[in-house]
């Protein structure tokens, strides 16, 4: 089994290099590191859970694309919310990204390492060619 790393050049606020790989392919599985509502400049998307969920999901999609995957390849999602009161709004936005077959999911409340309201990590399955 080969292991491939995708997106190693990412940086956070102030241009600081991030010490992890956004996407790793191990055989037929693709693991996406936890994504937050970080904009291209390294700053967190302003606003509430709705705008941050949208930005986070777009970041998940972009990171999946690095490994030639889409949301349709995702079979497991882990979600961390900073505030349990955001759960229903998050669910509404999340459902827009998975309108048909929905992956298995776990959602917990957790204090975030950055000033974000949400973090999402996914695992995808796409056989190597």
N, C-alpha and C positions, 0 to 999 in steps of 0.2 A: 504494500500500500504506500502510495506517495502522499506527502503532505505539502500543500502549497499555501503560501501566505499572500494576502492581498491587502493593499492600502496602507503600507507601513509608513508612508510619508505624512500622516495626519499630525496636526498640532492643535493645541487648545488656545485659550485666551492668552494674549500677549506673545503668541508664537511658540510657546513652550511645547516641545515634542511630547507626544503622549506615549507612555511606555507599554503599549499593547498593540496587537494586530487587530484591525477591524473585522477581518474575515479570514477564516482558515478552512481549507478543504482537506479532509482526511478521507481518502477513498471516495465513496459516493455521498458522503455527508459534508455539509457546509455549516460551520458554526459562526454566528455573527455575535461579536462582542456587544455588550449592553450599549444601546444608543440612547442619547438624550436629545433634547431640542436644541442642539448646537448649530448655529448658523455657520456659513463658510468662514466668517472672520473669527470663529472661536468663541463668540459670545452666545449666551443662552437666549432663545426666542422670548421676547417679552409677552406678557399676557397670561391668561389663565390656562386651565387644563385643556380646553378645546384647541387653542392655537399650538400649545406645546405637544399635544398628542399628534396633531397633523404633521408638525415639523419632525417629530420623532419617527413617525411612520414613513415619511419621505426619506429620512436618513436611513432607515432600515432598508427600504427599497433600493436606494443608491448603493448601499453596502452589499446587498445581495447581488446587484448587477456586476460588482467587481469580480464575482466568482461565477458569472453567467447564470444567475438564478433570478427568480421572481418570487412574489408572494405566493404564487400557486405551488411552489416547491416547498413551502414551509409546512412542517407538521407539528412543531412544538414552539410555544411562545411562553416566555417568562416575563412578568410585568411587575414593576415596583412603583407604587404610588406614594407620594409624600403625605397625602391627605385622603383618608377614606371617604370624605364627603365628595371627592371628585370621581368616585367609582362609576356612577350612572352616566355622567357626561362623557367620561372616557369610553365606556362601553358603546355609546351611540356613535362616536367618531370611529372607534376600532371596527365596528360592524361595517362601516362604509368601505374599509380596506379588505375585508373578507366577507363579501356578500353571499357566497355560495358555500362550498365546503370550508368549514372553519377548523383550524388546527386545535390540538389540545392546548390548554392554557392554564397557567397558574398566575394568580394576582395576589400580591401581599402589600401591606403598608411597610414602608421603610424610610428612615432618614437618608437623604441623598448626600452624596459626596460633593456635588456641585449644586448651585442654586437652581435646580430643576424640579419640576413637579412630577416627572415620570421618567422611567428608564425601561427600555424594552430590549430583550435578548431573544434571538430566534435560532432554531435549528432547521435546516432544509435538507432535503434528500433529492439529489439529482445525479444519476449514474454518470460516471466519467465516460468519455467517448474515446 
